[in-house]
Amino acid sequence: MQEISIFSLIVHASLPVQLVMAGLVLLSLLSWGIIFNKLAVLRRARRATQDFEQKFWSGVDLSSLYETSRVNSDAAGSEKLFQAGFAEFLKLRRQAGVESSEQLDGARRAMRAAAQRELDALDHHNSFLATVGSVSPYIGLFGTVWGIMHAFIGLGNAGQATLATVAPGIAEALIATAIGLFAAIPAVVAYNRFAADVDRLAGRFDSFMEEFSNILQRLAAR
């Protein structure tokens, strides 16, 4: 039994199959590192957005909120949009000859740019997870094909076809496919989950920009 254990099959696999397995294990480890990091980043963004919007809609004075927010080094989510939009609005409001519509357009552009930066940061490394999810099974399949080919070449040289002689070679080749699936499935699940989370945050950002723009429009008309 020891001779046909999974560990023994991996150790005695051909060099190309071992390289495929090692590469897939590395991809899997990198994927899991990204998954745990993005879970923390997205959780922080959701919490920061929710906490700030509660403050925003609590009736606090916008100037006071901005002065508090601008020194917050941990700002994230909607707070970044508020900082960018209100700062641009105040800057244009202090300039002579700037129409209220121009003040509002400038604030909207600043918020859209801030929202895009936030979404780009939240979406960072998602493409890597998508690549791992789509490529890993094929890399594992390559290792399987190579291992089976190597097993049959060895069987042909041996000249005697028995299950005992061919089974270890095929088994070690199939391990490459199993490792490829092990790397791909979590990456695909995580990619879909994170893409949906980023889309939901993008929707919240859009809603906040529209609502904040309405407030700024009333301020600009004064």
N, C-alpha and C positions, 0 to 999 in steps of 0.2 A: 504493500500500500504506500510505503514511503516513496517508492520509485515513481509512482504515478500521481503524487500530490501536486497541487497547483504550483507550489513553490519550486518543486523539482522540474516541472515542465517549463517554467519560465527560465530557470537557470540553464537548462540544457537546450533551450531553443536556439535556432540559428541566429547569427549576429544581426542580420537585417530585421528579423522579427523582434529581437530584443531592443533594437534601436527604436522601432515603431512603438513598442510598449513603453519605453522610457519617455519618448516624446509625448505620448498620450497622457501618461501620468503627470508630466510637467504641465501640460495644458489643463488638466483637471485641477491641479493645485493652484495654478494661476486663476482659473475660473472661480474656484471657491474663495480665494482671497478677494477677488473683485466683488463677488456676491455679498460677502459679509460687509465689505466696505460700503457698497451701494445701499445695502439695507440701512446702515447707520446714517448715511448721507440723506437718503430720502425721508427717513423718519424725522431727522432734524429739520428738514425743509418743511415737512407737513406741520410739525409742532410749531416752528417759528412763524409760519404763515397763519396758523390758527390763532396763536397768541397775539400776534400783531393786529390782526383784523378785529379781534375782540377789543383791543385798546382803541383802535381807529374808530369803531362804531360806538364807543362808550360815551361819546359826546365831548371828548377832550379837545382843547384848542389845538388847531393844526400847527400853529407856530411853536407852541410848547412841545408838542409831540415830535416835531422835526428837530428841535434843539436837543431833545433827549435821544432821538434816533441817530443823529449824525455822528455821535460819539460812541455809538454801539459797534464795537469791532466784530461782534458775533451776528450782525444782521444777516438775514437770509430770507428768501422767498418774497412775499409781498412787501416787506419792509424795504428791500432794495429798490423796488419799483417806486415806492413812496419817496424815498430819499432822492432818487434821480429826478422824478417828476416835479416834486415841490422845489428842489434846488433850482431847476431850470425855470420854473414859473417865477420864483422870487427874483432871479437874475434878470429875466426879461421885463418883469414888472418895474424894476428900478431904472430901466433904460427909458429915456425920453423918446416919445414918438412911436412906441411899439403898441400896436393895436391889441385889443383883448383877444381877438381871434388868433393872432400870431403868438401871444403868450400861451394860449391853450394848445396850439399846434406844436409849439416847442416842447411843452411838457409831455404831450403824447409821444412825440418822437423819442424823448429821453426815456420814458417808461418802456416803450417798445424795445429800445436798445438794451435796457437793463433786464427786461424779461427774457430777451434772447440770450443774453450772457448767462442768466440763471439756468435756463433750459439747456444750454450747451454744457454747463458744468454738471447738471443732473444727468444728462445723457452720455456723459463721458464713459468710455469703455463698454458701452452697450454694443457697439459694433464688434468688439472682440468676442463678447459672449455669442453673438450671432454667428460669427465665423467659426468658433469652436463647435457650436451646435450643428452647423451644416457640414463641416469638413471632417470632424473626428470620426464619424462612422466610415467614411471612405478611406481615411488613413488606416483604421483598424482592418477594413476589408483588404487593403493592400497587403498588410501583414499576414492576414489569413491566407490570401492567394499565394503569397510567397512561401509561407510555411507548408501549405499543402503540396505545392510544387516541389519543395525540398524533400518532403516526406515521400512522395512518389518516386522521385529520383533515387533516393536511398533504397526504396523498396525494389526498384528495378535492378539496382546493383546487387542487392541481396539475393534476388532470384527466387524468393519464396514468399508468396502472398498469404499472410495470415493476419487475423485481427490483432493479435498481440504485437505484431511488428509495425502495423500501420496506424493503430489507434493513438499511441503517444504523439506522433508527429502531427496528426490531424487535431488532436486535443490542444497542443501547444499553439497551433495556428488559430484555433477558434478563440483562444484566450485574448488574442489581439482584438478581435471583433467585440468581445465582451468589454474590454477596457475602453474601446472607442465609444461604445454605447454609454458606459459609465461616465465618460467625460462629456458626451453630447447631451444627454437627457437633462441633467441639472442646468446646463448652460441655456438650453432652449426654454425650459420652464422659467428660469430667472429672467431671461431676456423679455419674454412676453409679460411677465409680472412687472418688471421695471418700466417697460414701454407704456403699459397701461397707467402706472403711477405717474409717470412724467406727463402723459396726456391729461390726466385729471388735474395736475398742478397747473398745466398750461391753461386749462379752462378756468381755473380759479384766478390766475393772473389776468386773463382777458376780462373776466367779470369785475375784478378790482380796478383795472384800468378804466373801464367804462364808468363805473360808479364814482371813482375819484375824479375823472374828467368832468362829470356833471357838477361836482362840488367846485372844482376849479373854474368852471364856466360861470357859476354864480358869483364866485369871488372876483373874477375878472370884470364882471359887469358892474361892480360897485364903483 
